[in-house]
């Protein structure tokens, strides 16, 4: 598995994730410093997520029709520029909400062009797909463990602008690693009478819809995103940072990274024959994340709960990614992956955008407690679906 190509891919994903896990801390602390609210933080995050969800299916078609790696390199290059611009704005103290929203829109669109190529690239650089998913997720999670703490330290010593500058450098490193990949040429796609963009888009949708286990998970996941994942980041930042400081918020996010690292390691060792059933059981742990903040537990207890939630989330994530990559043919994998990613995150901006109004109407802690109840309901629903709980491991996994 540890071929030169996989090492480069592994480095690209790990370094980029290090920057991505630093971003919520820098963005939240930076905007709060300038007097913006948790709702404003949610708005910026929602702008990026909405563009990602809206354009990722087009990125999947582009990746299948053209060169997925070139698309990924271009997306990284764009984000080097946008994060450098954000760094300049914070360092020169000219931060306006509309500017951060505009940067988020560009970043979300670039991410939509990048993400579809991830699934097909991993399959091309590794033979043990679940092992590759596991070690990549472990390294990304370790970066998630270090990134928020490092961001909190940098903010304490310097300013959020320096964190944005470091984030830009991680995308530059990712792009360089992808440039250095040496991949065997792919087999040409079968010629068709009508090979338009719209045809490719429709074919991807038909293939996605034909897999009951896939679309049923996505439908359930949309509820999870709007009620639990979407509101959690802005509301937890709004609860933790004013009361305990950016360092404590970074520590909580580091606990999440540590938990996901452990969960990914467990997924490498514990390879269930019915992957989605095992992953759904692990998802019950995710309810602890909003529950701990909603109950106002001490930071140490919040870290413990978030750590456990990370274990469950990562175990599900590795099994889900492996199921998609090994049950879907390679010539449509980018499009299928794009559809499932779009469905997975489509409701996140809704949850993020509604976090502020919901917190104003019901209280932030009540919204977080409701999110924990939804997490339990989501795991229960997935286990009740025969197509999900009975899907068996593919031999190629």
C-alpha atoms as one frame of an Amber mdcrd trajectory, in Angstrom:
protein
   0.000   0.000   0.000   2.851   2.415   0.822   3.924   3.028  -2.746   5.484
   6.391  -3.738   2.161   7.461  -5.241   0.221   6.619  -2.094   2.764   8.426
   0.082   2.306  11.578  -2.005  -1.491  11.283  -1.883  -1.320  10.581   1.843
   0.830  13.682   2.417  -1.446  15.887   0.309  -4.584  14.889   2.199  -2.965
  15.039   5.644  -1.395  18.482   5.228  -4.552  19.953   3.695  -6.613  18.576
   6.553  -4.216  20.166   9.047  -5.080  23.541   7.536  -8.791  22.795   7.306
  -9.017  21.907  11.013  -7.323  25.184  11.913  -9.847  27.225   9.952 -12.933
  27.004  12.249 -10.900  28.205  15.224  -9.332  31.083  13.277 -12.607  32.101
  11.640 -14.658  31.919  14.830 -12.113  33.698  17.029 -11.369  36.280  14.330
 -14.979  37.216  13.664 -15.881  37.272  17.353 -12.953  39.642  17.925 -14.495
  42.082  15.436 -17.863  41.935  17.183 -19.638  39.470  14.913 -22.040  36.900
  16.368 -22.402  33.132  16.230 -25.027  33.664  13.546 -22.489  35.565  11.436
 -19.988  32.730  11.844 -22.688  30.330  10.720 -23.447  32.513   7.702 -19.834
  32.430   6.495 -19.613  28.681   6.997 -22.955  28.206   5.286 -21.787  30.169
   2.231 -18.847  27.816   1.697 -20.887  24.694   2.347 -23.771  25.789   0.125
 -21.470  26.388  -2.846 -19.733  23.089  -2.208 -23.022  21.187  -2.094 -24.422
  23.037  -5.099 -21.463  22.559  -7.432 -19.918  19.246  -6.386 -22.077  17.230
  -8.801 -20.718  19.329 -11.660 -17.240  18.691 -10.328 -17.986  14.976 -10.548
 -18.877  15.248 -14.235 -15.754  17.313 -14.951 -13.592  14.761 -13.106 -15.042
  11.856 -15.140 -14.882  13.691 -18.455 -11.471  15.283 -18.119  -8.554  14.911
 -15.685  -9.498  14.556 -12.025  -5.977  15.251 -10.774  -5.639  18.465 -12.802
  -8.977  19.626 -11.410  -7.761  18.946  -7.868  -4.505  20.856  -8.439  -6.398
  23.832  -9.864  -8.770  23.878  -6.899  -5.858  23.867  -4.450  -4.205  26.727
  -6.340  -7.362  28.849  -6.133  -7.598  28.277  -2.382  -3.981  29.314  -1.891
  -5.010  32.712  -3.292  -8.251  33.076  -1.313  -6.753  32.127   2.040  -3.803
  34.448   1.421  -6.306  37.248   0.781  -8.140  36.415   4.024  -4.808  36.554
   5.858  -4.129  40.026   4.458  -7.593  41.239   5.521  -7.115  40.078   9.100
  -3.518  41.264   9.337  -4.468  44.741   8.090  -7.624  44.875  10.272  -9.994
  45.425   7.341 -12.382  42.543   7.993 -15.929  42.917   6.707 -18.549  40.212
   6.810 -19.354  40.401   3.093 -15.684  39.934   2.233 -15.468  36.760   4.310
 -18.676  35.483   2.732 -17.268  36.138  -0.760 -14.058  34.269   0.100 -16.150
  31.421   1.490 -18.136  31.232  -1.773 -14.949  30.859  -3.832 -13.491  28.327
  -1.399 -16.669  26.252  -1.442 -16.741  26.190  -5.238 -13.069  25.200  -5.401
 -13.679  22.423  -2.885 -16.552  21.192  -5.074 -14.137  20.818  -7.980 -11.572
  19.064  -5.771 -13.650  16.533  -3.824 -14.975  14.218  -6.587 -11.438  13.221
  -7.583 -10.605  12.020  -4.070 -12.457   8.718  -4.372 -11.090   7.735  -7.777
  -7.542   8.869  -6.959  -7.376   6.764  -3.800  -8.492   3.670  -5.700  -5.711
   4.300  -8.248  -2.917   4.690  -5.690  -3.840   1.886  -3.239  -4.827  -1.771
  -3.522  -6.165  -2.191   0.032  -9.022   0.301  -0.133 -10.243   0.005   3.457
  -6.680   0.072   4.764  -5.931   3.157   2.681  -9.116   4.861   3.869  -8.258
   3.947   7.441  -4.678   5.240   7.476  -5.643   8.372   5.546  -8.470   9.083
   7.960  -6.156   8.381  10.902  -3.577  10.849   9.625  -6.248  13.431   8.838
  -7.649  12.956  12.321  -4.224  13.319  13.880  -3.942  16.566  11.954  -7.367
  17.412  13.356  -6.004  16.735  16.819  -3.040  19.075  16.329  -4.600  21.680
  14.036  -7.130  23.338  16.367  -4.671  23.409  19.262  -2.002  24.893  16.992
  -4.513  27.457  15.718  -5.443  28.439  19.256  -1.750  28.802  20.148  -1.038
  30.912  17.057  -4.019  33.160  17.763  -2.829  33.639  21.332   0.712  34.492
  20.230  -0.063  36.389  17.014  -3.460  36.818  15.337  -6.062  34.928  13.254
  -4.455  36.344  10.104  -1.328  34.247  10.670  -3.491  31.110  10.859  -5.036
  31.949   7.485  -1.540  32.367   6.057  -0.526  28.928   7.340  -3.749  27.526
   5.881  -2.834  28.873   2.448   0.549  27.121   2.658  -1.123  23.758   3.321
  -3.040  24.008   0.046   0.208  24.829  -1.757   1.779  21.673  -0.307  -1.223
  19.580  -1.350  -1.050  20.897  -4.912   2.665  20.132  -5.153   2.172  16.533
  -3.978  -0.597  15.992  -6.523   1.615  17.398  -9.291   4.271  14.821  -8.418
   1.881  11.835  -8.665   2.693   9.380 -11.454  -0.526   7.606 -12.334  -1.035
   4.981 -15.006  -3.320   6.191 -17.823  -6.946   5.232 -17.375  -8.846   3.193
 -19.931 -10.783   5.440 -22.326 -14.488   5.753 -21.682 -16.871   3.953 -24.009
 -17.904   6.231 -26.858 -21.590   7.109 -27.119 -23.702   8.789 -29.704 -24.579
  11.623 -27.371 -21.879  12.393 -24.853 -22.963  15.748 -23.530 -22.470  17.208
 -20.092 -26.163  16.790 -19.398 -26.030  13.134 -20.437 -23.172  12.450 -18.038
 -25.016  14.231 -15.261 -28.169  12.201 -15.875 -26.239   8.934 -16.025 -24.645
   9.668 -12.653 -28.067  10.374 -11.163 -29.511   7.120 -12.541 -26.633   5.102
 -11.125 -26.973   6.853  -7.768 -30.718   6.326  -7.637 -30.376   2.639  -8.570
 -28.477   1.920  -5.335 -31.068   1.885  -2.556 -28.483   1.534   0.191 -26.792
   4.730  -1.005 -29.690   7.118  -1.513 -31.488   5.963   1.641 -28.407   6.761
   3.724 -28.169  10.200   2.102 -31.836  10.993   2.786 -31.402  10.137   6.460
 -28.082  11.972   6.548 -29.699  15.196   5.336 -31.759  15.307   8.535 -28.605
  14.726  10.574 -26.819  17.566   8.802 -29.535  20.192   9.247 -30.360  19.346
  12.862 -27.052  18.223  14.370 -23.872  18.851  12.364 -24.865  22.200  10.859
 -25.750  24.018  14.085 -22.995  22.415  16.194 -19.940  24.383  15.032 -21.276
  27.954  15.270 -23.281  27.297  18.426 -20.505  25.441  20.232 -18.087  28.255
  19.319 -20.566  30.790  20.652 -20.928  28.834  23.905 -17.294  27.875  24.555
 -15.161  30.801  23.315 -16.844  33.627  25.315 -16.867  31.523  28.490 -13.524
  29.710  28.265 -11.497  31.325  25.450 -10.251  30.293  22.020  -7.714  27.930
  23.567 -10.465  25.850  25.180 -12.380  25.740  21.904  -9.227  24.579  20.151
  -8.806  21.880  22.803 -12.345  20.612  22.212 -11.734  20.429  18.481  -8.461
  18.619  19.147 -10.357  16.056  21.197 -12.586  15.490  18.195  -9.499  14.961
  16.049  -8.084  12.484  18.547 -11.333  10.539  18.606 -11.546  10.323  14.838
  -7.943   9.089  14.710  -8.777   6.266  17.107 -12.004   5.469  15.235 -10.124
   5.180  11.945  -7.563   2.848  13.532 -10.394   0.697  14.846 -11.853   0.570
  11.317  -8.537  -0.775   9.976  -8.535  -3.606  12.509 -12.266  -4.300  12.828
 -13.486  -5.088   9.311 -17.134  -6.064   9.582 -18.771  -8.098   6.832 -21.757
  -5.768   6.991 -19.909  -2.481   7.089 -22.827  -0.078   7.208 -24.523  -1.997
  10.012 -21.391  -1.754  12.146 -20.947   1.901  11.215 -24.550   2.725  12.131
 -24.088   1.258  15.605 -21.014   3.437  16.072 -23.014   6.528  15.069 -24.886
   6.483  18.384 -21.745   7.960  19.922 -22.102  11.134  17.843 -25.023  12.230
  20.024 -22.531  12.957  22.822 -20.974  15.898  20.965 -23.905  18.368  20.977
 -25.220  16.863  24.227 -22.100  17.769  26.221 -22.058  21.397  25.063 -25.819
  21.708  25.439 -25.649  20.531  29.053 -22.882  23.016  29.807 -20.497  20.348
  31.085 -16.957  21.280  32.157 -14.411  21.498  29.341 -12.744  18.230  30.389
 -16.080  16.395  30.168 -16.895  18.042  26.836 -13.535  16.871  25.487 -14.272
  13.307  26.602 -17.694  13.294  24.962 -16.394  14.858  21.763 -13.576  12.289
  21.675 -16.107   9.432  21.863 -18.224  11.082  19.169 -15.147  11.295  16.949
 -14.524   7.557  17.357 -18.055   6.739  16.207 -18.005   9.231  13.353 -14.677
   8.003  11.964 -15.633   4.339  12.163 -18.772   5.098  10.175 -16.842   7.290
   7.731 -14.218   4.687   6.831 -16.836   1.978   6.312 -19.049   4.290   4.259
 -16.215   5.501   2.019 -15.004   1.948   1.442 -18.525   0.787   0.570 -18.913
   3.540  -2.024 -15.459   3.051  -3.560 -15.743  -0.729  -3.836 -19.380  -1.127
  -4.920 -19.304   1.495  -7.700 -17.541   0.977 -11.078 -14.559   3.230 -11.711
 -15.912   4.946 -14.832 -18.791   6.512 -12.873 -17.189   6.681  -9.425 -16.432
  10.419  -9.527 -20.029  11.268 -10.385 -21.508   8.850  -7.849 -19.142  10.177
  -5.189 -20.164  13.714  -6.112 -23.860  12.912  -5.729 -23.388  11.226  -2.373
 -21.167  14.054  -1.111 -23.658  16.668  -2.317 -26.468  14.866  -0.556 -24.397
  14.433   2.581 -23.634  18.127   2.980 -26.561  19.762   1.178 -28.357  20.514
   4.429 -25.307  21.670   6.385 -25.622  25.307   5.212 -29.284  25.218   6.133
 -28.389  24.105   9.637 -25.572  26.643   9.887 -27.698  29.508   8.605 -30.583
  28.623  10.929 -28.312  28.175  13.949 -28.445  31.859  14.902 -32.229  32.359
  14.553 -32.938  29.039  16.281 -30.626  29.930  19.151 -32.308  33.330  19.472
 -35.754  31.731  19.564 -35.108  28.672  21.742 -31.666  29.152  23.241 -28.406
  27.727  21.910 -28.266  24.946  24.474 -31.769  23.745  23.677 -30.901  23.592
  19.959 -27.801  21.535  20.749 -29.785  19.143  22.969 -32.327  18.657  20.194
 -29.452  17.858  17.837 -28.268  15.069  20.122 -31.742  13.498  20.049 -31.731
  13.649  16.246 -28.354  11.858  16.176 -29.842   8.940  18.128 -32.846   8.851
  15.784 -30.570   8.848  12.703 -28.535   5.851  13.899 -31.726   3.990  14.791
 -33.263   4.694  11.384 -30.190   3.484   9.477 -30.244   0.196  11.389 -33.933
  -0.245  10.529 -33.302  -0.081   6.743 -32.673  -3.586   5.286 -30.718  -2.267
   2.279 -28.300  -0.525   4.643 -27.847  -3.036   7.435 -27.584  -6.050   5.081
 -25.085  -4.640   2.557 -22.105  -6.996   2.537 -18.450  -6.133   2.079 -17.260
  -6.134  -1.546 -14.294  -8.487  -2.236 -12.222  -5.557  -3.553 -12.375  -3.779
  -0.189
